Amino acid sequence: MPAIASVTRTEHFSSAHRLNSPQLSTEDNARVYGKCNHINGHGHNYVLETVVTGPVDAVTGMVVNISDLKQWIKAAVLDIVDHRNLDRDVAYFRTRPSTTENFAVFIWLRLARVLPAGLEHKVILWETPKNKVVFSGEGLDESDHVAVAEED
């Protein structure tokens, strides 16, 4: 049985958003999200850690080729969200609040579409140096996977 290891790739990017739920009234959005509900939005310099776990290949000695992982992250995530307004430029956030939790789910789903079968992954999304979300795919169903296909 091969050894199991995890490989982490860290990327940095910037995105803008406004915390606003279409299911809440204007007053409730202001109460729930406070200054993050400002009509003009705000931005963050995010840090994304992508952790890929799987067997160490006996021939290559790798779980995944880090050069491939870098390209997959760029194509599946960074090209869509870097220097973009999440609420205006990313279809996924037109029907759900662009919270860091939802953003981590979106990133996980995008990566699930490009990573090789047999590898597990999780994302750690740092919104600020003090706030991060960790997501490993729990609780998703097929409709969640379909929702991210709009970005292709």
The 8 nearest C-alpha neighbors of each residue, nearest first, counted from 0:
[[1, 2, 54, 3, 55, 57, 56, 53],
 [2, 0, 54, 55, 3, 56, 57, 53],
 [1, 3, 55, 54, 4, 0, 53, 56],
 [4, 2, 54, 53, 55, 1, 52, 5],
 [5, 3, 52, 53, 54, 55, 2, 6],
 [4, 6, 52, 51, 50, 53, 7, 3],
 [5, 7, 51, 50, 52, 4, 8, 62],
 [8, 6, 50, 49, 48, 51, 9, 5],
 [7, 9, 49, 48, 50, 10, 6, 69],
 [10, 8, 48, 47, 49, 7, 46, 11],
 [9, 11, 47, 46, 48, 8, 12, 49],
 [12, 10, 46, 45, 47, 9, 44, 13],
 [13, 11, 81, 45, 44, 46, 10, 14],
 [14, 12, 44, 82, 81, 43, 45, 42],
 [15, 13, 82, 83, 42, 81, 43, 84],
 [14, 16, 42, 84, 41, 85, 83, 43],
 [17, 15, 40, 85, 84, 41, 86, 42],
 [16, 18, 40, 36, 19, 35, 41, 37],
 [19, 17, 36, 35, 96, 97, 32, 98],
 [18, 20, 96, 28, 36, 17, 21, 32],
 [19, 21, 96, 22, 23, 95, 28, 18],
 [20, 22, 23, 19, 94, 95, 96, 24],
 [21, 23, 20, 24, 95, 19, 28, 94],
 [24, 22, 20, 21, 27, 28, 25, 19],
 [23, 25, 27, 26, 28, 22, 21, 20],
 [24, 26, 28, 27, 29, 23, 19, 30],
 [25, 27, 29, 24, 28, 30, 23, 31],
 [28, 26, 30, 24, 29, 25, 23, 31],
 [29, 27, 31, 25, 30, 26, 32, 19],
 [30, 28, 33, 26, 27, 32, 31, 36],
 [29, 31, 27, 28, 33, 32, 26, 25],
 [32, 30, 28, 29, 33, 27, 36, 26],
 [31, 33, 36, 35, 29, 28, 30, 18],
 [34, 32, 29, 35, 30, 36, 31, 28],
 [33, 35, 36, 37, 32, 29, 40, 18],
 [34, 36, 33, 32, 37, 18, 17, 40],
 [37, 35, 18, 34, 32, 17, 33, 19],
 [38, 36, 40, 39, 35, 34, 17, 41],
 [37, 39, 40, 36, 17, 35, 41, 19],
 [40, 38, 37, 41, 17, 36, 16, 35],
 [41, 39, 17, 37, 16, 38, 36, 15],
 [42, 40, 15, 16, 17, 39, 35, 43],
 [43, 41, 15, 14, 16, 44, 13, 40],
 [44, 42, 13, 45, 14, 126, 15, 41],
 [43, 45, 13, 12, 46, 14, 126, 11],
 [46, 44, 126, 12, 125, 43, 11, 13],
 [45, 47, 11, 125, 10, 124, 48, 12],
 [48, 46, 124, 10, 9, 123, 11, 125],
 [47, 49, 9, 123, 8, 122, 7, 50],
 [48, 50, 122, 8, 7, 121, 47, 9],
 [49, 51, 7, 121, 120, 6, 122, 5],
 [52, 50, 120, 6, 5, 119, 7, 118],
 [53, 51, 5, 119, 4, 118, 120, 6],
 [52, 54, 118, 3, 62, 4, 119, 55],
 [55, 53, 3, 2, 62, 1, 56, 4],
 [54, 56, 62, 61, 2, 60, 3, 1],
 [55, 57, 60, 61, 58, 59, 54, 62],
 [58, 56, 60, 59, 55, 1, 61, 54],
 [57, 59, 56, 60, 61, 55, 62, 1],
 [60, 58, 61, 56, 57, 55, 62, 64],
 [59, 61, 56, 57, 55, 58, 62, 63],
 [62, 60, 55, 63, 59, 56, 64, 57],
 [61, 63, 55, 53, 54, 56, 4, 64],
 [64, 62, 61, 65, 68, 67, 6, 51],
 [63, 65, 67, 66, 68, 61, 62, 69],
 [64, 66, 68, 67, 63, 69, 8, 6],
 [67, 65, 69, 64, 68, 70, 63, 71],
 [66, 68, 70, 64, 65, 69, 71, 63],
 [69, 67, 65, 71, 70, 66, 72, 64],
 [68, 70, 66, 72, 67, 71, 65, 73],
 [71, 69, 73, 67, 68, 72, 74, 66],
 [70, 72, 68, 74, 73, 69, 75, 67],
 [73, 71, 75, 69, 70, 76, 74, 68],
 [72, 74, 77, 70, 71, 76, 78, 75],
 [73, 75, 71, 78, 72, 76, 70, 77],
 [76, 74, 72, 109, 73, 71, 110, 77],
 [77, 75, 79, 72, 73, 78, 74, 80],
 [76, 78, 73, 81, 80, 79, 74, 72],
 [77, 79, 74, 76, 73, 80, 81, 75],
 [78, 80, 77, 76, 81, 75, 89, 83],
 [81, 79, 77, 83, 78, 76, 82, 14],
 [82, 80, 77, 12, 13, 83, 14, 78],
 [83, 81, 14, 13, 80, 84, 12, 15],
 [84, 82, 14, 80, 81, 85, 15, 88],
 [83, 85, 15, 87, 16, 88, 86, 14],
 [86, 84, 89, 16, 88, 87, 83, 15],
 [85, 87, 92, 84, 16, 93, 88, 89],
 [86, 88, 84, 85, 89, 93, 90, 92],
 [87, 89, 85, 84, 86, 83, 90, 80],
 [90, 88, 85, 91, 92, 87, 86, 150],
 [89, 91, 93, 92, 88, 149, 150, 87],
 [92, 90, 89, 93, 147, 146, 94, 95],
 [93, 91, 95, 86, 94, 90, 97, 89],
 [92, 94, 90, 91, 86, 95, 89, 87],
 [95, 93, 92, 91, 21, 96, 90, 20],
 [94, 96, 92, 93, 20, 97, 21, 91],
 [97, 95, 20, 98, 19, 18, 92, 94],
 [98, 96, 92, 101, 18, 102, 95, 99],
 [99, 97, 101, 100, 96, 102, 18, 95],
 [98, 100, 102, 101, 103, 97, 132, 126],
 [101, 99, 103, 98, 102, 132, 104, 97],
 [102, 100, 104, 98, 103, 99, 97, 105],
 [101, 103, 99, 105, 100, 104, 98, 97],
 [104, 102, 106, 100, 105, 101, 99, 124],
 [105, 103, 101, 107, 102, 106, 108, 100],
 [106, 104, 102, 108, 103, 107, 101, 109],
 [107, 105, 109, 103, 108, 104, 110, 102],
 [108, 106, 104, 110, 105, 109, 111, 103],
 [109, 107, 111, 105, 106, 110, 104, 144],
 [108, 110, 106, 111, 112, 107, 75, 105],
 [109, 111, 107, 112, 113, 108, 114, 75],
 [112, 110, 108, 109, 113, 114, 107, 120],
 [111, 113, 110, 109, 114, 108, 75, 144],
 [114, 112, 110, 111, 71, 115, 109, 75],
 [113, 115, 111, 110, 112, 116, 118, 71],
 [116, 114, 118, 117, 113, 111, 112, 63],
 [117, 115, 118, 114, 119, 111, 113, 112],
 [116, 118, 115, 119, 53, 54, 114, 52],
 [119, 117, 53, 116, 52, 115, 51, 120],
 [120, 118, 52, 51, 53, 117, 121, 50],
 [121, 119, 51, 50, 52, 135, 118, 122],
 [120, 122, 135, 50, 134, 49, 107, 123],
 [121, 123, 49, 134, 48, 133, 107, 124],
 [122, 124, 133, 48, 132, 47, 125, 49],
 [123, 125, 47, 132, 131, 46, 103, 122],
 [124, 126, 131, 46, 127, 45, 130, 47],
 [125, 127, 45, 130, 131, 124, 43, 99],
 [128, 126, 130, 129, 125, 45, 131, 43],
 [127, 129, 130, 125, 126, 131, 46, 45],
 [128, 130, 127, 131, 125, 126, 132, 124],
 [131, 129, 127, 126, 125, 128, 132, 124],
 [130, 132, 125, 124, 126, 123, 133, 129],
 [131, 133, 124, 123, 100, 134, 125, 99],
 [134, 132, 123, 122, 124, 131, 135, 121],
 [133, 135, 122, 121, 136, 103, 104, 132],
 [136, 134, 121, 137, 120, 122, 133, 107],
 [135, 137, 134, 139, 138, 107, 121, 104],
 [138, 136, 139, 135, 134, 140, 104, 121],
 [137, 139, 136, 140, 135, 143, 104, 134],
 [140, 138, 137, 143, 136, 141, 144, 142],
 [139, 141, 142, 143, 138, 144, 137, 145],
 [140, 142, 144, 143, 145, 139, 146, 138],
 [143, 141, 145, 144, 140, 146, 139, 147],
 [144, 142, 146, 141, 145, 140, 139, 147],
 [143, 145, 141, 142, 146, 147, 108, 140],
 [144, 146, 142, 148, 143, 147, 141, 149],
 [147, 145, 143, 144, 148, 142, 149, 91],
 [148, 146, 149, 145, 144, 150, 91, 109],
 [147, 149, 150, 145, 146, 151, 144, 109],
 [150, 148, 147, 151, 146, 90, 91, 145],
 [149, 151, 148, 147, 90, 89, 79, 91],
 [150, 149, 148, 147, 75, 79, 109, 74]]
